[in-house]
Amino acid sequence: MKTVRRRYLAVKVDNIQVVEERELKNAVWNAVERLFGEYGASKTGFVLISYDSSKNYAVLRCANTALEPFRASLASITEINGKPAVIQVLGVSGTLKSLKRKFPPN
C-alpha cells in the first residue's frame, strides 16, 4: 500500500474583521470546490491543522499531488463570510516540525 505524502502550508489571513476557524475552513473548502469540483476537492485532502485568530496565522495540510491546485484555490479567495479577505501562503514544508521552525507565527 502506498503512503500518502502531505504538504503543510503556513498561511496568513489578511482581513478587516476577525475570522473564526469555521469560517476560514468553509471559505477554503468552497474555493477548492468552486475551482475543481467536489471530486477534485476530495483529492486535495485538505485539513485545517491550527488557526490563531489573534495573529491571523493558520497551518493547512494538503496532499502532495494537489499542492499547486490547492495554492491556486487559496489565491482565488477574495472574501470570507462576506468580509473582504486575502490568504497569503508564507511557506510550504513536508513536515509540520520544519514548517513551524521556518515560519513561526508572529
VENRA-V865049 format. One line per field, one symbol per residue. ss: DSSP state (A for helix, B for strand, O for the rest). psi: psi as a letter, one per 40 degrees, with the letter a starting at -180 (. if undefined). burial: I if it has 16 or more other C-alpha atoms within 10 Angstrom, else O. Layout:
# VENRA-V865049
ss: ???
psi: ???
burial: ???
This chain:
# VENRA-V865049
ss: OOOOOBBBBBBBBBBOOOOOAAAAAAAAAAAAAAAAAAAAAAAAOOBBBBBBOOOOBBBBBBBAAAAAAAAAAAAOOOBBOOBBBBBBBBBBBOOAAAAAAAOOOO
psi: hhihiiihhhihhhidihhidddddddddddddddeidddddedfhhhdihhddefhihiiiideedddddddddeheihfehhihhhhdiiieidddddddgih.
burial: OOOOOIIIIIIIIIIOOOIOOOOIIOIIIIIIIOOIOOOIIOOIIIOIOOIOOOOIIIIIIIIIOIIOIIIOIIOOIOOIOOOOIIIIIIOIIOOIOOIOOOOOOO
